[in-house]
């Protein structure tokens, strides 16, 4: 309830999440709230930890300080990522948000490592811990605030599709669990002299390290170049296929330059009988519609199909059962026949489900060629292997 109130108060056009300015305001809100809450918890936990001499609580306080620094980095990341494209960065600065998330993950890992060292030292040289009602108050307040931060960051992260904020939400959840464990350990210290504080400190440090490593993986993946979400692929496919003159699509490639910033290319099959000037204008309309509806800068390559060739249609139909004999093959496109008379070459692309080496490609090509020549002895297959066609699902043959 309070999260929605903050969103409506500080982000007037909060429903327009595709707008870069609105997205930036969401990032500012999350970052500002994160700094305020984590600085408050840092001071509260540090003071309490020093009073009762608890290494686990002091370590948890330092973790909150790193979370505040993380929120500051997130704020800076959203501000820089929102800068318009310039001469040096023609595709914008959106990837800075991923870099900000990477810096946050390194800070989290550093805090986890330092806490692990301190906790092991406390196990080796235990120190008495004093539990009291103020300590219980600190633990309860911390759990409630971190729980709220988890829901806030998860809500905003989902709305604007931000890896950094979703990761911040998971970090808040792990902090909440860690603080709960510390509270149980401190409560147990009333009944035992066993140095639970140090062992719980180790547990908290491991949770922090796990959170940092997980965040690192999530932020590195889009920087390396990951497969786009299936929903985005489906939207691109559905939008293009609505056009009557589009006979087929394949070879979709999508590059991301930060959340919501995409460039893509695709091959679109059209009839070879179409007037070149008219079909060029037709393709331009498709590109413009994709940019307006999905915000994707799309480049379309036209593949002309000879629909009048009876021989071509017959061979394509004969190829389908042949390719079904090879489970690794999931698609075929760019099919054409070259040559005159009896001896002809069949040129086409085969989409395979898994990456293969050159030797395996050669064996697969020979096996397909043999089965084709059982039907047409004078035909020869020239096959190009394709591994990254996002538009073809496993188990389907075009």
VMD Tcl script that draws the C-alpha trace (Angstrom):
set ca {
  {0.00 0.00 0.00}
  {2.71 2.48 1.06}
  {4.85 1.44 -1.95}
  {2.02 2.29 -4.35}
  {1.49 5.58 -2.53}
  {5.16 6.52 -3.06}
  {4.98 5.58 -6.74}
  {1.82 7.64 -7.36}
  {3.19 10.60 -5.38}
  {6.65 10.87 -6.94}
  {6.00 9.45 -10.43}
  {2.96 11.21 -11.97}
  {2.98 9.14 -15.20}
  {3.84 5.90 -13.42}
  {1.88 3.70 -15.83}
  {3.98 4.78 -18.86}
  {6.87 2.44 -18.05}
  {8.10 2.42 -21.67}
  {8.96 6.11 -21.38}
  {12.70 6.59 -20.57}
  {11.96 9.54 -18.26}
  {9.40 7.54 -16.25}
  {11.80 4.61 -16.05}
  {14.50 6.93 -14.72}
  {12.13 8.27 -12.04}
  {11.37 4.72 -10.91}
  {15.12 4.14 -10.55}
  {15.54 7.38 -8.60}
  {12.70 6.44 -6.23}
  {14.09 2.98 -5.53}
  {17.63 4.30 -5.05}
  {16.60 7.14 -2.74}
  {14.42 4.92 -0.55}
  {17.21 2.32 -0.44}
  {19.77 4.89 0.75}
  {17.49 6.29 3.49}
  {16.40 2.89 4.83}
  {19.86 1.31 4.74}
  {21.63 4.28 6.36}
  {18.99 4.20 9.13}
  {19.50 0.46 9.65}
  {23.28 0.83 9.55}
  {23.25 3.34 12.40}
  {20.72 1.34 14.44}
  {22.49 -2.02 14.04}
  {26.00 -0.64 14.49}
  {25.10 1.10 17.75}
  {23.29 -1.99 19.04}
  {26.05 -4.36 17.89}
  {28.75 -2.31 19.63}
  {26.73 -2.13 22.86}
  {26.10 -5.91 23.07}
  {29.44 -6.85 21.43}
  {27.90 -8.90 18.58}
  {30.11 -9.46 15.52}
  {27.14 -10.83 13.56}
  {25.06 -7.69 14.16}
  {28.01 -5.38 13.42}
  {28.64 -7.33 10.20}
  {24.97 -7.01 9.30}
  {25.27 -3.25 9.90}
  {28.20 -3.08 7.48}
  {26.12 -5.03 4.99}
  {23.43 -2.33 5.24}
  {26.10 0.30 4.65}
  {27.16 -1.55 1.47}
  {23.47 -1.70 0.47}
  {23.27 2.09 0.86}
  {26.35 2.42 -1.34}
  {24.71 0.02 -3.80}
  {21.61 2.21 -3.91}
  {23.84 5.22 -4.56}
  {25.49 3.37 -7.46}
  {22.03 2.40 -8.76}
  {20.98 6.07 -8.67}
  {24.07 7.09 -10.60}
  {23.54 4.21 -13.02}
  {19.97 5.24 -13.85}
  {21.04 8.87 -14.31}
  {23.92 8.00 -16.67}
  {21.91 5.31 -18.50}
  {19.26 7.91 -19.30}
  {21.72 10.14 -21.18}
  {20.87 10.46 -24.88}
  {23.06 8.96 -27.61}
  {26.10 10.98 -28.65}
  {28.92 10.79 -31.19}
  {31.00 8.38 -29.10}
  {28.00 6.24 -28.07}
  {25.55 6.22 -31.01}
  {23.34 3.57 -29.37}
  {22.95 5.40 -26.06}
  {24.25 4.70 -22.55}
  {21.71 2.11 -21.39}
  {24.32 -0.55 -20.61}
  {25.65 1.63 -17.77}
  {22.76 0.23 -15.72}
  {24.29 -3.24 -16.08}
  {27.71 -1.90 -15.10}
  {26.14 -0.26 -12.02}
  {24.68 -3.63 -11.07}
  {28.12 -5.21 -11.50}
  {29.72 -2.64 -9.17}
  {26.98 -3.30 -6.61}
  {27.69 -7.04 -6.77}
  {31.42 -6.50 -6.17}
  {30.65 -4.33 -3.12}
  {28.36 -7.03 -1.73}
  {31.03 -9.73 -2.25}
  {33.65 -7.55 -0.52}
  {31.42 -7.05 2.55}
  {30.66 -10.78 2.69}
  {34.37 -11.65 2.58}
  {35.30 -9.19 5.34}
  {32.44 -10.42 7.54}
  {33.49 -14.04 6.99}
  {37.01 -13.26 8.23}
  {35.70 -11.43 11.31}
  {33.22 -14.20 12.13}
  {35.88 -16.93 11.94}
  {38.04 -14.83 14.26}
  {35.09 -14.54 16.70}
  {34.64 -18.36 16.66}
  {38.33 -18.82 17.49}
  {38.25 -16.11 20.17}
  {34.64 -15.94 21.47}
  {33.34 -12.88 23.34}
  {30.20 -12.81 25.56}
  {27.07 -11.30 23.97}
  {24.39 -9.44 25.93}
  {20.79 -9.75 24.69}
  {18.11 -7.23 25.72}
  {14.78 -5.71 24.64}
  {16.44 -2.87 22.65}
  {18.24 -5.57 20.67}
  {14.92 -7.30 19.97}
  {13.47 -3.95 18.84}
  {16.40 -3.43 16.42}
  {15.98 -6.93 14.95}
  {12.20 -6.55 14.44}
  {12.52 -3.08 12.85}
  {15.26 -4.35 10.52}
  {13.22 -7.36 9.40}
  {10.13 -5.22 8.71}
  {12.05 -2.55 6.77}
  {14.02 -5.08 4.71}
  {10.84 -7.00 3.96}
  {9.23 -3.81 2.69}
  {12.30 -2.98 0.59}
  {12.11 -6.45 -0.96}
  {8.49 -5.92 -2.08}
  {9.20 -2.36 -3.27}
  {12.23 -3.30 -5.38}
  {10.53 -6.39 -6.77}
  {7.45 -4.39 -7.75}
  {9.48 -1.64 -9.45}
  {11.94 -4.12 -11.00}
  {9.11 -6.05 -12.65}
  {7.38 -2.89 -13.86}
  {10.43 -1.49 -15.64}
  {12.21 -4.81 -16.33}
  {15.34 -3.87 -14.37}
  {17.87 -6.61 -13.49}
  {19.55 -4.25 -11.03}
  {16.36 -3.58 -9.02}
  {15.19 -7.20 -9.08}
  {18.61 -8.19 -7.74}
  {18.35 -5.46 -5.08}
  {15.04 -7.01 -4.05}
  {16.62 -10.45 -3.66}
  {19.45 -8.84 -1.68}
  {16.89 -7.28 0.69}
  {15.21 -10.67 1.13}
  {18.52 -12.35 2.00}
  {19.24 -9.50 4.45}
  {15.88 -10.10 6.10}
  {16.64 -13.82 6.53}
  {20.14 -13.07 7.79}
  {18.85 -10.58 10.37}
  {16.28 -13.14 11.53}
  {19.05 -15.71 12.01}
  {21.06 -13.19 14.02}
  {18.04 -12.53 16.24}
  {17.60 -16.26 16.93}
  {21.30 -16.63 17.73}
  {21.24 -13.67 20.11}
  {18.16 -15.07 21.81}
  {19.87 -18.45 22.15}
  {22.85 -16.77 23.82}
  {20.67 -16.34 26.91}
  {20.65 -20.11 27.38}
  {24.11 -21.25 26.20}
  {27.75 -20.16 26.31}
  {28.40 -21.69 22.90}
  {29.72 -18.97 20.50}
  {26.65 -18.97 18.25}
  {27.32 -15.34 17.34}
  {30.42 -16.23 15.34}
  {28.77 -19.16 13.57}
  {25.73 -17.06 12.64}
  {28.17 -14.40 11.40}
  {29.64 -17.05 9.07}
  {26.12 -17.97 7.90}
  {25.26 -14.32 7.25}
  {28.53 -13.79 5.36}
  {27.83 -16.83 3.17}
  {24.35 -15.47 2.38}
  {25.89 -12.13 1.47}
  {28.52 -13.80 -0.74}
  {25.85 -15.91 -2.46}
  {23.77 -12.80 -3.09}
  {26.78 -10.96 -4.56}
  {27.81 -13.86 -6.81}
  {24.23 -14.35 -8.05}
  {23.94 -10.64 -8.84}
  {27.25 -10.77 -10.71}
  {25.96 -13.58 -12.94}
  {22.70 -11.73 -13.64}
  {24.44 -8.48 -14.63}
  {27.24 -10.08 -16.66}
  {24.80 -12.11 -18.78}
  {23.21 -9.15 -20.67}
  {26.65 -7.55 -21.07}
  {27.91 -10.71 -22.79}
  {24.78 -10.92 -24.94}
  {21.92 -13.15 -23.90}
  {18.91 -14.53 -25.75}
  {16.01 -12.04 -25.50}
  {12.83 -12.95 -23.66}
  {10.40 -15.23 -25.50}
  {7.66 -12.59 -25.13}
  {9.76 -10.06 -27.09}
  {10.51 -12.60 -29.84}
  {6.81 -13.46 -30.05}
  {5.82 -9.78 -30.34}
  {8.29 -9.19 -33.18}
  {7.13 -12.33 -34.98}
  {3.41 -11.60 -34.57}
  {3.74 -7.99 -35.70}
  {5.62 -8.89 -38.90}
  {3.43 -11.89 -39.76}
  {0.33 -9.65 -39.75}
  {1.43 -8.28 -43.12}
  {-0.11 -10.25 -46.01}
  {2.91 -10.13 -48.32}
  {5.20 -11.65 -45.69}
  {5.52 -15.36 -46.56}
  {7.98 -16.32 -43.83}
  {10.59 -14.99 -41.40}
  {13.88 -16.33 -40.06}
  {17.36 -15.37 -38.81}
  {16.21 -12.95 -36.10}
  {19.10 -11.33 -34.23}
  {18.45 -8.99 -31.28}
  {21.06 -6.80 -29.55}
  {20.31 -5.00 -26.30}
  {21.95 -1.71 -25.37}
  {20.41 -1.51 -21.92}
  {16.92 -2.34 -20.61}
  {14.35 -1.35 -23.22}
  {16.99 -0.37 -25.83}
  {17.06 -2.89 -28.69}
  {18.45 -3.19 -32.20}
  {17.47 -6.15 -34.36}
  {17.71 -7.64 -37.83}
  {15.55 -10.27 -39.50}
  {15.10 -11.98 -42.87}
  {11.62 -11.67 -44.39}
  {10.50 -13.89 -47.27}
  {8.44 -12.25 -50.02}
  {7.32 -13.29 -53.50}
  {9.89 -12.73 -56.25}
  {7.04 -11.41 -58.44}
  {6.63 -8.27 -56.29}
  {7.71 -4.94 -57.74}
  {11.07 -4.08 -56.13}
  {10.15 -0.44 -55.36}
  {6.75 -1.32 -53.93}
  {8.02 -4.15 -51.75}
  {10.86 -1.93 -50.50}
  {8.33 0.64 -49.33}
  {6.25 -2.19 -47.84}
  {9.24 -3.41 -45.81}
  {9.93 0.16 -44.64}
  {6.42 0.31 -43.20}
  {7.05 -2.87 -41.23}
  {10.30 -1.47 -39.82}
  {8.57 1.76 -38.77}
  {5.70 -0.09 -37.12}
  {8.10 -2.27 -35.09}
  {9.91 0.85 -33.92}
  {6.68 2.65 -32.96}
  {4.99 -0.31 -31.23}
  {7.98 -2.09 -29.66}
  {10.68 0.59 -29.58}
  {13.06 -1.65 -31.57}
  {15.32 -0.32 -34.32}
  {14.79 -3.12 -36.86}
  {16.59 -3.80 -40.13}
  {14.85 -6.20 -42.53}
  {16.60 -8.24 -45.22}
  {14.30 -9.35 -48.05}
  {14.49 -12.95 -49.31}
  {12.60 -13.38 -52.64}
  {10.79 -16.71 -53.14}
  {9.95 -18.21 -56.52}
  {6.39 -19.37 -55.92}
  {5.77 -20.38 -59.53}
  {8.34 -23.17 -59.59}
  {6.52 -26.48 -59.36}
  {9.84 -28.28 -59.03}
  {10.90 -26.09 -56.08}
  {7.65 -26.69 -54.19}
  {7.90 -30.44 -54.82}
  {11.47 -30.70 -53.55}
  {10.64 -28.63 -50.44}
  {7.80 -31.00 -49.57}
  {10.09 -33.99 -50.12}
  {12.72 -32.45 -47.83}
  {10.43 -32.27 -44.79}
  {10.19 -36.04 -44.08}
  {13.93 -36.37 -44.81}
  {14.85 -33.73 -42.24}
  {12.45 -35.28 -39.72}
  {14.79 -38.29 -39.69}
  {17.41 -36.14 -37.94}
  {16.23 -35.06 -34.44}
  {18.93 -32.38 -34.20}
  {17.44 -30.54 -37.21}
  {14.64 -28.16 -36.18}
  {14.20 -25.97 -39.25}
  {15.05 -25.13 -42.86}
  {14.96 -21.89 -44.88}
  {16.47 -20.04 -47.86}
  {15.77 -23.04 -50.09}
  {16.65 -22.67 -53.78}
  {17.66 -24.73 -56.83}
  {20.67 -23.83 -58.99}
  {21.50 -25.41 -62.33}
  {19.83 -26.71 -65.49}
  {19.14 -30.16 -66.84}
  {19.36 -33.27 -64.68}
  {22.26 -32.24 -62.45}
  {21.31 -29.53 -59.99}
  {22.42 -28.13 -56.65}
  {19.98 -27.66 -53.75}
  {21.11 -24.74 -51.59}
  {19.47 -24.23 -48.20}
  {20.05 -23.41 -44.53}
  {19.44 -26.04 -41.87}
  {18.72 -24.89 -38.32}
  {20.11 -27.30 -35.71}
  {19.17 -27.42 -32.03}
  {22.67 -27.83 -30.61}
  {26.10 -26.50 -31.56}
  {28.12 -28.99 -33.62}
  {31.71 -29.05 -34.82}
  {32.86 -29.11 -38.45}
  {33.24 -32.89 -38.49}
  {29.70 -33.43 -37.19}
  {28.37 -30.89 -39.71}
  {30.06 -32.76 -42.55}
  {28.60 -36.10 -41.41}
  {25.10 -34.61 -41.07}
  {25.34 -32.96 -44.50}
  {26.47 -36.25 -46.08}
  {23.62 -38.14 -44.43}
  {21.00 -35.62 -45.66}
  {22.56 -35.63 -49.13}
  {22.43 -39.45 -49.32}
  {18.71 -39.51 -48.51}
  {18.00 -36.77 -51.09}
  {19.94 -38.71 -53.76}
  {17.88 -41.82 -53.06}
  {14.97 -39.82 -54.55}
  {16.91 -37.63 -56.99}
  {20.27 -39.28 -57.88}
  {21.60 -36.24 -59.79}
  {20.86 -33.64 -57.10}
  {23.56 -32.39 -54.74}
  {22.89 -30.58 -51.43}
  {24.91 -27.55 -50.42}
  {23.95 -26.93 -46.79}
  {24.68 -24.00 -44.49}
  {24.20 -24.69 -40.77}
  {22.40 -22.15 -38.57}
  {22.41 -22.34 -34.74}
  {20.77 -19.18 -33.46}
  {17.39 -18.87 -35.15}
  {15.22 -17.65 -32.26}
  {12.02 -17.96 -34.28}
  {12.18 -21.75 -34.64}
  {11.17 -23.96 -31.72}
  {12.77 -27.35 -31.13}
  {10.99 -30.13 -32.98}
  {9.58 -28.04 -35.87}
  {10.52 -28.06 -39.54}
  {9.61 -25.02 -41.71}
}
mol new
graphics top color blue
foreach p $ca { graphics top sphere $p radius 0.5 }
foreach p [lrange $ca 0 end-1] q [lrange $ca 1 end] { graphics top cylinder $p $q radius 0.2 }
display resetview
